[in-house]
Amino acid sequence: SQSLIRPTEKTIPERLPPRIAIREKSPLELPHILVLIDDPSKTVIEPLAARSASFPKLYDFDLMKGSGHLTGWHVAESAAIEAVAKALRALACPETFRRRYGAREDQQVI
């Protein structure tokens, strides 16, 4: 696939009814995503992490059975969002991609 954003699984219609049944009485739906970024210069996430104290904290709790800890912040500041978008655009630059991976001119960013 040449799409910059790709699902990790396809929708299987027969799996929908049990998933809907589990969620229908839930007071809150928390969808999740996993973002994989090849960012050796640490231009996307790390600048946000360095400023995390300036963002409102949304949650901060231990996971069950000693499996870790989660903290989340609300990043709504337009300058911070634009910085992330700019960093992602730079990583998706075709010339940057070709240099990093030795891709040919006819190969698109993946």
Biopython code that builds the backbone (N, CA, C, O; Angstrom):
import numpy as np
from Bio.PDB.StructureBuilder import StructureBuilder

atoms = [
    (1, "SER", "N", (0.833, -1.192, 0.000)),
    (1, "SER", "CA", (0.000, 0.000, 0.000)),
    (1, "SER", "C", (0.865, 1.238, 0.000)),
    (1, "SER", "O", (1.903, 1.272, 0.661)),
    (2, "GLN", "N", (0.455, 2.247, -0.726)),
    (2, "GLN", "CA", (1.188, 3.500, -0.787)),
    (2, "GLN", "C", (0.565, 4.574, 0.103)),
    (2, "GLN", "O", (1.084, 5.687, 0.176)),
    (3, "SER", "N", (-0.523, 4.260, 0.769)),
    (3, "SER", "CA", (-1.201, 5.217, 1.635)),
    (3, "SER", "C", (-0.337, 5.529, 2.850)),
    (3, "SER", "O", (0.269, 4.625, 3.425)),
    (4, "LEU", "N", (-0.273, 6.810, 3.251)),
    (4, "LEU", "CA", (0.502, 7.181, 4.433)),
    (4, "LEU", "C", (-0.149, 6.684, 5.719)),
    (4, "LEU", "O", (0.538, 6.454, 6.714)),
    (5, "ILE", "N", (-1.470, 6.517, 5.702)),
    (5, "ILE", "CA", (-2.188, 6.014, 6.866)),
    (5, "ILE", "C", (-2.865, 4.713, 6.452)),
    (5, "ILE", "O", (-3.686, 4.691, 5.535)),
    (6, "ARG", "N", (-2.506, 3.621, 7.147)),
    (6, "ARG", "CA", (-3.021, 2.309, 6.768)),
    (6, "ARG", "C", (-3.595, 1.592, 7.983)),
    (6, "ARG", "O", (-3.004, 1.636, 9.062)),
    (7, "PRO", "N", (-4.740, 0.931, 7.822)),
    (7, "PRO", "CA", (-5.267, 0.131, 8.928)),
    (7, "PRO", "C", (-4.430, -1.132, 9.096)),
    (7, "PRO", "O", (-3.845, -1.639, 8.139)),
    (8, "THR", "N", (-4.384, -1.620, 10.310)),
    (8, "THR", "CA", (-3.639, -2.856, 10.551)),
    (8, "THR", "C", (-4.508, -4.083, 10.327)),
    (8, "THR", "O", (-4.002, -5.201, 10.230)),
    (9, "GLU", "N", (-5.814, -3.872, 10.246)),
    (9, "GLU", "CA", (-6.711, -4.995, 9.992)),
    (9, "GLU", "C", (-7.889, -4.511, 9.169)),
    (9, "GLU", "O", (-8.263, -3.339, 9.227)),
    (10, "LYS", "N", (-8.467, -5.414, 8.408)),
    (10, "LYS", "CA", (-9.660, -5.051, 7.653)),
    (10, "LYS", "C", (-10.891, -5.271, 8.523)),
    (10, "LYS", "O", (-10.839, -6.003, 9.512)),
    (11, "THR", "N", (-11.981, -4.645, 8.156)),
    (11, "THR", "CA", (-13.225, -4.832, 8.893)),
    (11, "THR", "C", (-13.844, -6.167, 8.494)),
    (11, "THR", "O", (-14.063, -6.439, 7.314)),
    (12, "ILE", "N", (-14.117, -6.983, 9.489)),
    (12, "ILE", "CA", (-14.749, -8.285, 9.249)),
    (12, "ILE", "C", (-16.175, -8.171, 9.783)),
    (12, "ILE", "O", (-16.385, -8.166, 10.996)),
    (13, "PRO", "N", (-17.159, -8.077, 8.880)),
    (13, "PRO", "CA", (-18.541, -7.795, 9.292)),
    (13, "PRO", "C", (-19.084, -8.702, 10.389)),
    (13, "PRO", "O", (-19.815, -8.238, 11.264)),
    (14, "GLU", "N", (-18.735, -9.995, 10.356)),
    (14, "GLU", "CA", (-19.283, -10.894, 11.378)),
    (14, "GLU", "C", (-18.727, -10.625, 12.778)),
    (14, "GLU", "O", (-19.280, -11.115, 13.763)),
    (15, "ARG", "N", (-17.653, -9.864, 12.876)),
    (15, "ARG", "CA", (-17.104, -9.509, 14.195)),
    (15, "ARG", "C", (-17.749, -8.255, 14.781)),
    (15, "ARG", "O", (-17.540, -7.946, 15.954)),
    (16, "LEU", "N", (-18.519, -7.541, 13.990)),
    (16, "LEU", "CA", (-19.121, -6.293, 14.464)),
    (16, "LEU", "C", (-20.184, -6.488, 15.552)),
    (16, "LEU", "O", (-20.129, -5.777, 16.556)),
    (17, "PRO", "N", (-21.148, -7.409, 15.415)),
    (17, "PRO", "CA", (-22.187, -7.524, 16.447)),
    (17, "PRO", "C", (-21.659, -7.723, 17.872)),
    (17, "PRO", "O", (-22.135, -7.042, 18.780)),
    (18, "PRO", "N", (-20.693, -8.628, 18.112)),
    (18, "PRO", "CA", (-20.225, -8.752, 19.493)),
    (18, "PRO", "C", (-19.489, -7.495, 19.978)),
    (18, "PRO", "O", (-19.571, -7.143, 21.155)),
    (19, "ARG", "N", (-18.783, -6.831, 19.084)),
    (19, "ARG", "CA", (-18.089, -5.597, 19.467)),
    (19, "ARG", "C", (-19.085, -4.499, 19.805)),
    (19, "ARG", "O", (-18.886, -3.744, 20.756)),
    (20, "ILE", "N", (-20.146, -4.413, 19.033)),
    (20, "ILE", "CA", (-21.192, -3.423, 19.300)),
    (20, "ILE", "C", (-21.882, -3.734, 20.619)),
    (20, "ILE", "O", (-22.148, -2.825, 21.406)),
    (21, "ALA", "N", (-22.174, -4.998, 20.871)),
    (21, "ALA", "CA", (-22.852, -5.399, 22.112)),
    (21, "ALA", "C", (-22.020, -5.047, 23.340)),
    (21, "ALA", "O", (-22.561, -4.595, 24.349)),
    (22, "ILE", "N", (-20.728, -5.248, 23.261)),
    (22, "ILE", "CA", (-19.842, -4.924, 24.389)),
    (22, "ILE", "C", (-19.857, -3.427, 24.670)),
    (22, "ILE", "O", (-19.818, -3.010, 25.827)),
    (23, "ARG", "N", (-19.915, -2.613, 23.611)),
    (23, "ARG", "CA", (-19.787, -1.168, 23.768)),
    (23, "ARG", "C", (-21.104, -0.417, 23.971)),
    (23, "ARG", "O", (-21.086, 0.735, 24.406)),
    (24, "GLU", "N", (-22.236, -1.034, 23.669)),
    (24, "GLU", "CA", (-23.481, -0.269, 23.624)),
    (24, "GLU", "C", (-23.892, 0.345, 24.959)),
    (24, "GLU", "O", (-24.558, 1.381, 24.965)),
    (25, "LYS", "N", (-23.524, -0.249, 26.075)),
    (25, "LYS", "CA", (-23.880, 0.324, 27.373)),
    (25, "LYS", "C", (-22.684, 0.966, 28.070)),
    (25, "LYS", "O", (-22.745, 1.322, 29.247)),
    (26, "SER", "N", (-21.625, 1.102, 27.334)),
    (26, "SER", "CA", (-20.424, 1.705, 27.897)),
    (26, "SER", "C", (-20.630, 3.215, 28.052)),
    (26, "SER", "O", (-21.122, 3.866, 27.131)),
    (27, "PRO", "N", (-20.258, 3.779, 29.211)),
    (27, "PRO", "CA", (-20.435, 5.223, 29.402)),
    (27, "PRO", "C", (-19.427, 6.049, 28.593)),
    (27, "PRO", "O", (-19.621, 7.249, 28.399)),
    (28, "LEU", "N", (-18.347, 5.404, 28.121)),
    (28, "LEU", "CA", (-17.309, 6.133, 27.413)),
    (28, "LEU", "C", (-16.635, 5.215, 26.401)),
    (28, "LEU", "O", (-16.299, 4.076, 26.725)),
    (29, "GLU", "N", (-16.441, 5.693, 25.202)),
    (29, "GLU", "CA", (-15.738, 4.940, 24.162)),
    (29, "GLU", "C", (-14.356, 5.554, 24.008)),
    (29, "GLU", "O", (-14.232, 6.753, 23.760)),
    (30, "LEU", "N", (-13.330, 4.750, 24.153)),
    (30, "LEU", "CA", (-11.958, 5.235, 24.022)),
    (30, "LEU", "C", (-11.252, 4.486, 22.898)),
    (30, "LEU", "O", (-10.522, 3.529, 23.157)),
    (31, "PRO", "N", (-11.459, 4.906, 21.662)),
    (31, "PRO", "CA", (-10.755, 4.249, 20.565)),
    (31, "PRO", "C", (-9.257, 4.507, 20.704)),
    (31, "PRO", "O", (-8.843, 5.477, 21.339)),
    (32, "HIS", "N", (-8.471, 3.658, 20.122)),
    (32, "HIS", "CA", (-7.030, 3.803, 20.237)),
    (32, "HIS", "C", (-6.375, 3.606, 18.875)),
    (32, "HIS", "O", (-6.925, 2.969, 17.976)),
    (33, "ILE", "N", (-5.188, 4.174, 18.761)),
    (33, "ILE", "CA", (-4.394, 3.990, 17.559)),
    (33, "ILE", "C", (-2.953, 3.736, 17.986)),
    (33, "ILE", "O", (-2.548, 4.075, 19.098)),
    (34, "LEU", "N", (-2.210, 3.149, 17.105)),
    (34, "LEU", "CA", (-0.795, 2.949, 17.301)),
    (34, "LEU", "C", (-0.108, 3.683, 16.158)),
    (34, "LEU", "O", (-0.368, 3.410, 14.986)),
    (35, "VAL", "N", (0.761, 4.606, 16.506)),
    (35, "VAL", "CA", (1.452, 5.390, 15.486)),
    (35, "VAL", "C", (2.910, 4.960, 15.454)),
    (35, "VAL", "O", (3.612, 5.038, 16.462)),
    (36, "LEU", "N", (3.354, 4.510, 14.302)),
    (36, "LEU", "CA", (4.747, 4.126, 14.110)),
    (36, "LEU", "C", (5.399, 5.185, 13.228)),
    (36, "LEU", "O", (4.974, 5.402, 12.093)),
    (37, "ILE", "N", (6.423, 5.837, 13.749)),
    (37, "ILE", "CA", (7.083, 6.924, 13.030)),
    (37, "ILE", "C", (8.581, 6.640, 13.000)),
    (37, "ILE", "O", (9.203, 6.479, 14.050)),
    (38, "ASP", "N", (9.157, 6.579, 11.815)),
    (38, "ASP", "CA", (10.611, 6.444, 11.685)),
    (38, "ASP", "C", (11.167, 7.869, 11.730)),
    (38, "ASP", "O", (11.217, 8.561, 10.713)),
    (39, "ASP", "N", (11.574, 8.285, 12.896)),
    (39, "ASP", "CA", (11.974, 9.678, 13.147)),
    (39, "ASP", "C", (13.288, 9.703, 13.927)),
    (39, "ASP", "O", (13.296, 10.025, 15.115)),
    (40, "PRO", "N", (14.410, 9.364, 13.260)),
    (40, "PRO", "CA", (15.678, 9.260, 13.976)),
    (40, "PRO", "C", (16.137, 10.566, 14.627)),
    (40, "PRO", "O", (16.892, 10.534, 15.599)),
    (41, "SER", "N", (15.700, 11.694, 14.115)),
    (41, "SER", "CA", (16.092, 12.990, 14.697)),
    (41, "SER", "C", (15.145, 13.435, 15.808)),
    (41, "SER", "O", (15.328, 14.500, 16.397)),
    (42, "LYS", "N", (14.139, 12.620, 16.088)),
    (42, "LYS", "CA", (13.184, 12.883, 17.178)),
    (42, "LYS", "C", (12.516, 14.261, 17.038)),
    (42, "LYS", "O", (12.548, 15.085, 17.952)),
    (43, "THR", "N", (11.913, 14.477, 15.866)),
    (43, "THR", "CA", (11.306, 15.779, 15.559)),
    (43, "THR", "C", (9.807, 15.852, 15.818)),
    (43, "THR", "O", (9.243, 16.946, 15.835)),
    (44, "VAL", "N", (9.147, 14.710, 16.021)),
    (44, "VAL", "CA", (7.684, 14.702, 16.142)),
    (44, "VAL", "C", (7.223, 14.634, 17.601)),
    (44, "VAL", "O", (6.576, 15.563, 18.084)),
    (45, "ILE", "N", (7.541, 13.571, 18.291)),
    (45, "ILE", "CA", (7.030, 13.330, 19.641)),
    (45, "ILE", "C", (7.850, 14.043, 20.720)),
    (45, "ILE", "O", (7.282, 14.639, 21.635)),
    (46, "GLU", "N", (9.156, 13.988, 20.618)),
    (46, "GLU", "CA", (10.009, 14.507, 21.681)),
    (46, "GLU", "C", (9.819, 15.990, 21.977)),
    (46, "GLU", "O", (9.855, 16.370, 23.148)),
    (47, "PRO", "N", (9.616, 16.860, 20.960)),
    (47, "PRO", "CA", (9.344, 18.262, 21.294)),
    (47, "PRO", "C", (8.061, 18.437, 22.120)),
    (47, "PRO", "O", (8.000, 19.312, 22.984)),
    (48, "LEU", "N", (7.053, 17.621, 21.863)),
    (48, "LEU", "CA", (5.830, 17.668, 22.679)),
    (48, "LEU", "C", (6.109, 17.176, 24.092)),
    (48, "LEU", "O", (5.662, 17.785, 25.064)),
    (49, "ALA", "N", (6.841, 16.086, 24.206)),
    (49, "ALA", "CA", (7.159, 15.538, 25.527)),
    (49, "ALA", "C", (7.938, 16.547, 26.361)),
    (49, "ALA", "O", (7.731, 16.651, 27.570)),
    (50, "ALA", "N", (8.823, 17.282, 25.721)),
    (50, "ALA", "CA", (9.608, 18.285, 26.444)),
    (50, "ALA", "C", (8.739, 19.403, 26.998)),
    (50, "ALA", "O", (9.105, 20.051, 27.979)),
    (51, "ARG", "N", (7.592, 19.631, 26.375)),
    (51, "ARG", "CA", (6.674, 20.696, 26.802)),
    (51, "ARG", "C", (5.443, 20.160, 27.518)),
    (51, "ARG", "O", (4.501, 20.913, 27.764)),
    (52, "SER", "N", (5.431, 18.885, 27.854)),
    (52, "SER", "CA", (4.212, 18.277, 28.394)),
    (52, "SER", "C", (3.682, 18.991, 29.638)),
    (52, "SER", "O", (2.469, 19.019, 29.848)),
    (53, "ALA", "N", (4.537, 19.558, 30.450)),
    (53, "ALA", "CA", (4.076, 20.251, 31.663)),
    (53, "ALA", "C", (3.214, 21.474, 31.340)),
    (53, "ALA", "O", (2.453, 21.942, 32.186)),
    (54, "SER", "N", (3.335, 21.984, 30.119)),
    (54, "SER", "CA", (2.543, 23.164, 29.748)),
    (54, "SER", "C", (1.164, 22.809, 29.195)),
    (54, "SER", "O", (0.343, 23.696, 28.957)),
    (55, "PHE", "N", (0.905, 21.516, 28.990)),
    (55, "PHE", "CA", (-0.391, 21.078, 28.473)),
    (55, "PHE", "C", (-1.251, 20.544, 29.615)),
    (55, "PHE", "O", (-0.721, 19.988, 30.577)),
    (56, "PRO", "N", (-2.575, 20.707, 29.520)),
    (56, "PRO", "CA", (-3.447, 20.147, 30.566)),
    (56, "PRO", "C", (-3.377, 18.618, 30.574)),
    (56, "PRO", "O", (-3.495, 17.970, 29.535)),
    (57, "LYS", "N", (-3.183, 18.063, 31.761)),
    (57, "LYS", "CA", (-3.120, 16.609, 31.904)),
    (57, "LYS", "C", (-4.543, 16.057, 31.890)),
    (57, "LYS", "O", (-5.409, 16.538, 32.620)),
    (58, "LEU", "N", (-4.777, 15.051, 31.061)),
    (58, "LEU", "CA", (-6.092, 14.431, 30.948)),
    (58, "LEU", "C", (-6.216, 13.193, 31.828)),
    (58, "LEU", "O", (-7.269, 12.959, 32.422)),
    (59, "TYR", "N", (-5.170, 12.409, 31.915)),
    (59, "TYR", "CA", (-5.196, 11.204, 32.740)),
    (59, "TYR", "C", (-3.782, 10.840, 33.146)),
    (59, "TYR", "O", (-2.808, 11.216, 32.493)),
    (60, "ASP", "N", (-3.692, 10.096, 34.243)),
    (60, "ASP", "CA", (-2.399, 9.701, 34.797)),
    (60, "ASP", "C", (-2.664, 8.538, 35.756)),
    (60, "ASP", "O", (-3.082, 8.763, 36.892)),
    (61, "PHE", "N", (-2.428, 7.305, 35.316)),
    (61, "PHE", "CA", (-2.764, 6.155, 36.160)),
    (61, "PHE", "C", (-1.911, 4.936, 35.824)),
    (61, "PHE", "O", (-1.357, 4.818, 34.731)),
    (62, "ASP", "N", (-1.822, 4.033, 36.802)),
    (62, "ASP", "CA", (-1.143, 2.757, 36.615)),
    (62, "ASP", "C", (-2.078, 1.793, 35.894)),
    (62, "ASP", "O", (-3.290, 1.805, 36.111)),
    (63, "LEU", "N", (-1.508, 0.972, 35.049)),
    (63, "LEU", "CA", (-2.262, -0.081, 34.388)),
    (63, "LEU", "C", (-2.368, -1.282, 35.322)),
    (63, "LEU", "O", (-1.573, -1.435, 36.250)),
    (64, "MET", "N", (-3.346, -2.120, 35.067)),
    (64, "MET", "CA", (-3.561, -3.263, 35.948)),
    (64, "MET", "C", (-2.435, -4.289, 35.824)),
    (64, "MET", "O", (-1.748, -4.372, 34.806)),
    (65, "LYS", "N", (-2.276, -5.047, 36.871)),
    (65, "LYS", "CA", (-1.332, -6.157, 36.929)),
    (65, "LYS", "C", (0.113, -5.730, 36.664)),
    (65, "LYS", "O", (0.896, -6.486, 36.089)),
    (66, "GLY", "N", (0.460, -4.506, 37.090)),
    (66, "GLY", "CA", (1.840, -4.040, 36.967)),
    (66, "GLY", "C", (2.336, -3.901, 35.538)),
    (66, "GLY", "O", (3.534, -4.018, 35.283)),
    (67, "SER", "N", (1.425, -3.652, 34.602)),
    (67, "SER", "CA", (1.820, -3.615, 33.194)),
    (67, "SER", "C", (2.225, -2.235, 32.689)),
    (67, "SER", "O", (2.375, -2.032, 31.485)),
    (68, "GLY", "N", (2.401, -1.290, 33.604)),
    (68, "GLY", "CA", (2.897, 0.005, 33.164)),
    (68, "GLY", "C", (2.086, 1.161, 33.701)),
    (68, "GLY", "O", (1.308, 1.016, 34.644)),
    (69, "HIS", "N", (2.281, 2.309, 33.084)),
    (69, "HIS", "CA", (1.648, 3.549, 33.520)),
    (69, "HIS", "C", (1.297, 4.365, 32.284)),
    (69, "HIS", "O", (2.039, 4.360, 31.302)),
    (70, "LEU", "N", (0.176, 5.060, 32.329)),
    (70, "LEU", "CA", (-0.238, 5.928, 31.226)),
    (70, "LEU", "C", (-0.468, 7.342, 31.728)),
    (70, "LEU", "O", (-1.081, 7.559, 32.774)),
    (71, "THR", "N", (0.028, 8.286, 30.973)),
    (71, "THR", "CA", (-0.253, 9.696, 31.215)),
    (71, "THR", "C", (-0.585, 10.306, 29.867)),
    (71, "THR", "O", (0.104, 10.046, 28.880)),
    (72, "GLY", "N", (-1.632, 11.116, 29.814)),
    (72, "GLY", "CA", (-2.027, 11.747, 28.563)),
    (72, "GLY", "C", (-2.288, 13.227, 28.767)),
    (72, "GLY", "O", (-2.829, 13.634, 29.795)),
    (73, "TRP", "N", (-1.907, 14.023, 27.795)),
    (73, "TRP", "CA", (-2.095, 15.468, 27.843)),
    (73, "TRP", "C", (-2.942, 15.928, 26.672)),
    (73, "TRP", "O", (-2.952, 15.302, 25.612)),
    (74, "HIS", "N", (-3.647, 17.020, 26.871)),
    (74, "HIS", "CA", (-4.459, 17.622, 25.814)),
    (74, "HIS", "C", (-3.600, 18.643, 25.075)),
    (74, "HIS", "O", (-3.274, 19.706, 25.604)),
    (75, "VAL", "N", (-3.246, 18.300, 23.857)),
    (75, "VAL", "CA", (-2.431, 19.195, 23.033)),
    (75, "VAL", "C", (-3.366, 19.896, 22.060)),
    (75, "VAL", "O", (-3.726, 19.347, 21.019)),
    (76, "ALA", "N", (-3.757, 21.122, 22.413)),
    (76, "ALA", "CA", (-4.693, 21.870, 21.571)),
    (76, "ALA", "C", (-4.092, 23.176, 21.077)),
    (76, "ALA", "O", (-4.692, 23.869, 20.255)),
    (77, "GLU", "N", (-2.931, 23.508, 21.568)),
    (77, "GLU", "CA", (-2.270, 24.757, 21.174)),
    (77, "GLU", "C", (-1.921, 24.694, 19.684)),
    (77, "GLU", "O", (-1.252, 23.762, 19.239)),
    (78, "SER", "N", (-2.370, 25.672, 18.930)),
    (78, "SER", "CA", (-2.197, 25.628, 17.475)),
    (78, "SER", "C", (-0.731, 25.571, 17.062)),
    (78, "SER", "O", (-0.398, 24.900, 16.085)),
    (79, "ALA", "N", (0.152, 26.257, 17.782)),
    (79, "ALA", "CA", (1.575, 26.231, 17.422)),
    (79, "ALA", "C", (2.153, 24.823, 17.612)),
    (79, "ALA", "O", (2.964, 24.376, 16.801)),
    (80, "ALA", "N", (1.748, 24.132, 18.662)),
    (80, "ALA", "CA", (2.234, 22.772, 18.902)),
    (80, "ALA", "C", (1.712, 21.814, 17.836)),
    (80, "ALA", "O", (2.450, 20.954, 17.355)),
    (81, "ILE", "N", (0.456, 21.961, 17.473)),
    (81, "ILE", "CA", (-0.136, 21.096, 16.441)),
    (81, "ILE", "C", (0.531, 21.360, 15.096)),
    (81, "ILE", "O", (0.825, 20.422, 14.354)),
    (82, "GLU", "N", (0.766, 22.613, 14.782)),
    (82, "GLU", "CA", (1.423, 22.954, 13.513)),
    (82, "GLU", "C", (2.854, 22.418, 13.487)),
    (82, "GLU", "O", (3.327, 21.983, 12.438)),
    (83, "ALA", "N", (3.549, 22.443, 14.624)),
    (83, "ALA", "CA", (4.912, 21.910, 14.679)),
    (83, "ALA", "C", (4.923, 20.409, 14.393)),
    (83, "ALA", "O", (5.806, 19.916, 13.691)),
    (84, "VAL", "N", (3.947, 19.688, 14.934)),
    (84, "VAL", "CA", (3.840, 18.252, 14.661)),
    (84, "VAL", "C", (3.548, 18.025, 13.177)),
    (84, "VAL", "O", (4.174, 17.176, 12.542)),
    (85, "ALA", "N", (2.602, 18.781, 12.629)),
    (85, "ALA", "CA", (2.258, 18.637, 11.208)),
    (85, "ALA", "C", (3.465, 18.937, 10.323)),
    (85, "ALA", "O", (3.713, 18.230, 9.346)),
    (86, "LYS", "N", (4.204, 19.970, 10.660)),
    (86, "LYS", "CA", (5.400, 20.343, 9.882)),
    (86, "LYS", "C", (6.449, 19.234, 9.944)),
    (86, "LYS", "O", (7.054, 18.893, 8.928)),
    (87, "ALA", "N", (6.665, 18.673, 11.131)),
    (87, "ALA", "CA", (7.641, 17.596, 11.281)),
    (87, "ALA", "C", (7.213, 16.359, 10.489)),
    (87, "ALA", "O", (8.046, 15.711, 9.855)),
    (88, "LEU", "N", (5.924, 16.031, 10.522)),
    (88, "LEU", "CA", (5.431, 14.881, 9.755)),
    (88, "LEU", "C", (5.561, 15.112, 8.254)),
    (88, "LEU", "O", (5.924, 14.205, 7.506)),
    (89, "ARG", "N", (5.260, 16.347, 7.819)),
    (89, "ARG", "CA", (5.422, 16.658, 6.388)),
    (89, "ARG", "C", (6.881, 16.500, 5.966)),
    (89, "ARG", "O", (7.160, 15.993, 4.880)),
    (90, "ALA", "N", (7.810, 16.931, 6.819)),
    (90, "ALA", "CA", (9.236, 16.808, 6.493)),
    (90, "ALA", "C", (9.637, 15.335, 6.373)),
    (90, "ALA", "O", (10.402, 14.967, 5.481)),
    (91, "LEU", "N", (9.120, 14.497, 7.275)),
    (91, "LEU", "CA", (9.431, 13.063, 7.198)),
    (91, "LEU", "C", (8.835, 12.424, 5.949)),
    (91, "LEU", "O", (9.380, 11.452, 5.427)),
    (92, "ALA", "N", (7.724, 12.963, 5.471)),
    (92, "ALA", "CA", (7.050, 12.409, 4.288)),
    (92, "ALA", "C", (7.566, 13.017, 2.983)),
    (92, "ALA", "O", (7.074, 12.673, 1.909)),
    (93, "CYS", "N", (8.533, 13.900, 3.061)),
    (93, "CYS", "CA", (9.104, 14.523, 1.860)),
    (93, "CYS", "C", (9.738, 13.439, 0.987)),
    (93, "CYS", "O", (10.572, 12.673, 1.470)),
    (94, "PRO", "N", (9.356, 13.361, -0.292)),
    (94, "PRO", "CA", (9.892, 12.308, -1.159)),
    (94, "PRO", "C", (11.423, 12.270, -1.214)),
    (94, "PRO", "O", (12.012, 11.189, -1.230)),
    (95, "GLU", "N", (12.063, 13.426, -1.242)),
    (95, "GLU", "CA", (13.532, 13.453, -1.310)),
    (95, "GLU", "C", (14.141, 12.901, -0.017)),
    (95, "GLU", "O", (15.118, 12.154, -0.059)),
    (96, "THR", "N", (13.570, 13.264, 1.114)),
    (96, "THR", "CA", (14.041, 12.731, 2.402)),
    (96, "THR", "C", (13.877, 11.222, 2.422)),
    (96, "THR", "O", (14.778, 10.506, 2.857)),
    (97, "PHE", "N", (12.731, 10.731, 1.955)),
    (97, "PHE", "CA", (12.461, 9.292, 1.911)),
    (97, "PHE", "C", (13.478, 8.574, 1.031)),
    (97, "PHE", "O", (14.026, 7.543, 1.421)),
    (98, "ARG", "N", (13.728, 9.121, -0.154)),
    (98, "ARG", "CA", (14.676, 8.480, -1.075)),
    (98, "ARG", "C", (16.085, 8.418, -0.477)),
    (98, "ARG", "O", (16.767, 7.399, -0.582)),
    (99, "ARG", "N", (16.511, 9.513, 0.148)),
    (99, "ARG", "CA", (17.840, 9.537, 0.770)),
    (99, "ARG", "C", (17.934, 8.505, 1.907)),
    (99, "ARG", "O", (18.909, 7.760, 2.003)),
    (100, "ARG", "N", (16.922, 8.475, 2.748)),
    (100, "ARG", "CA", (16.968, 7.606, 3.934)),
    (100, "ARG", "C", (16.933, 6.119, 3.561)),
    (100, "ARG", "O", (17.624, 5.304, 4.172)),
    (101, "TYR", "N", (16.120, 5.773, 2.551)),
    (101, "TYR", "CA", (15.905, 4.360, 2.239)),
    (101, "TYR", "C", (16.515, 3.911, 0.910)),
    (101, "TYR", "O", (16.358, 2.755, 0.517)),
    (102, "GLY", "N", (17.199, 4.805, 0.228)),
    (102, "GLY", "CA", (17.782, 4.425, -1.051)),
    (102, "GLY", "C", (16.736, 4.081, -2.089)),
    (102, "GLY", "O", (16.973, 3.246, -2.962)),
    (103, "ALA", "N", (15.574, 4.722, -2.002)),
    (103, "ALA", "CA", (14.470, 4.448, -2.933)),
    (103, "ALA", "C", (14.752, 5.097, -4.292)),
    (103, "ALA", "O", (15.479, 6.086, -4.395)),
    (104, "ARG", "N", (14.162, 4.517, -5.311)),
    (104, "ARG", "CA", (14.272, 5.067, -6.663)),
    (104, "ARG", "C", (13.311, 6.258, -6.812)),
    (104, "ARG", "O", (12.393, 6.432, -6.010)),
    (105, "GLU", "N", (13.534, 7.051, -7.826)),
    (105, "GLU", "CA", (12.695, 8.209, -8.127)),
    (105, "GLU", "C", (11.226, 7.826, -8.317)),
    (105, "GLU", "O", (10.332, 8.593, -7.962)),
    (106, "ASP", "N", (10.981, 6.637, -8.877)),
    (106, "ASP", "CA", (9.599, 6.223, -9.159)),
    (106, "ASP", "C", (8.906, 5.595, -7.948)),
    (106, "ASP", "O", (7.720, 5.278, -8.027)),
    (107, "GLN", "N", (9.609, 5.409, -6.840)),
    (107, "GLN", "CA", (9.004, 4.827, -5.640)),
    (107, "GLN", "C", (8.424, 5.941, -4.766)),
    (107, "GLN", "O", (9.091, 6.934, -4.478)),
    (108, "GLN", "N", (7.186, 5.757, -4.358)),
    (108, "GLN", "CA", (6.511, 6.733, -3.516)),
    (108, "GLN", "C", (6.858, 6.519, -2.057)),
    (108, "GLN", "O", (7.325, 5.451, -1.662)),
    (109, "VAL", "N", (6.619, 7.556, -1.260)),
    (109, "VAL", "CA", (6.783, 7.460, 0.182)),
    (109, "VAL", "C", (5.785, 6.437, 0.715)),
    (109, "VAL", "O", (4.616, 6.455, 0.330)),
    (110, "ILE", "N", (6.235, 5.546, 1.596)),
    (110, "ILE", "CA", (5.306, 4.558, 2.192)),
    (110, "ILE", "C", (5.232, 4.735, 3.685)),
    (110, "ILE", "O", (4.508, 4.002, 4.358)),
]
sb = StructureBuilder()
sb.init_structure("model")
sb.init_model(0)
sb.init_chain("A")
sb.init_seg("    ")
for serial, (resi, resn, name, xyz) in enumerate(atoms, 1):
    if name == "N":
        sb.init_residue(resn, " ", resi, " ")
    sb.init_atom(name, np.array(xyz, "f"), 0.0, 1.0, " ", f" {name:<3s}", serial, name[0])
structure = sb.get_structure()
